[in-house]
Amino acid sequence: MDTTALWLTLRLAALTTIILLLLGLPMAWWLANTRWRGRFLVDALIALPLVLPPTVLGFYLLMATGPGSPLGSAYESVVGRRLPFTFEGILLASVLFNLPFAIRPFTAAFMAIEPRWLEASWCLGESRLRTFMRIVLPLSWPGVLTGVVLTFAHCVGEFGVVLMVGGNIPGVTRTLSISIYDDVQALDYATAGQTSLWLLLFSFVALCGTYALGRRGLPL
């Protein structure tokens, strides 16, 4: 197994999960409580990576962050290098591609909370932030943990969007899934089989944990 690709994959998955945990919780809370009629548009936008081919998302990200785009030019002028074919580039792609795997379980968990409990907390003088931290999160932790597990596991197996945005640069953008592809191309089936087996076992364990949490009554 390519240990460099392994550590890069784990780093990418960990950072993606942390970012989506920080950004996804307030977004999911808003989705669970908003009465805006256009909410379905936000839901559809978040769920788009579930049906959109990864190469399509990767292509548009590549165009949006390239040197000829406003975002790409602004990033290059500030940081001094281009965003595509860097670790930061595949991190951005990974965050966008994994949005539904974090936000949908978060939202489902928040919507399952009895509103009267929140109203009782507010009537007792607790702020909305303290209510969220002391009431909402403890009651919804299975759903939050489900989103975290799904996001991390899905990120570990990403291929198309990472390859489109990051290419195949060892130590920079070469993840485990790309490493397997390279091994197959080189006819090194033994190494490809070993890495694939580890990813298969990891995915199975992650799904077992997810369904175990689902038995607590949370819709997945």
Secondary structure as UniProt FT lines:
FT   HELIX           3..33
FT   TURN            37..38
FT   HELIX           39..51
FT   HELIX           54..65
FT   TURN            67..68
FT   HELIX           70..79
FT   TURN            84..85
FT   HELIX           87..97
FT   HELIX           99..111
FT   HELIX           115..123
FT   TURN            124..125
FT   HELIX           128..131
FT   HELIX           132..136
FT   HELIX           137..156
FT   HELIX           160..166
FT   TURN            170..173
FT   HELIX           176..185
FT   TURN            186..187
FT   HELIX           189..214
FT   TURN            215..217
//
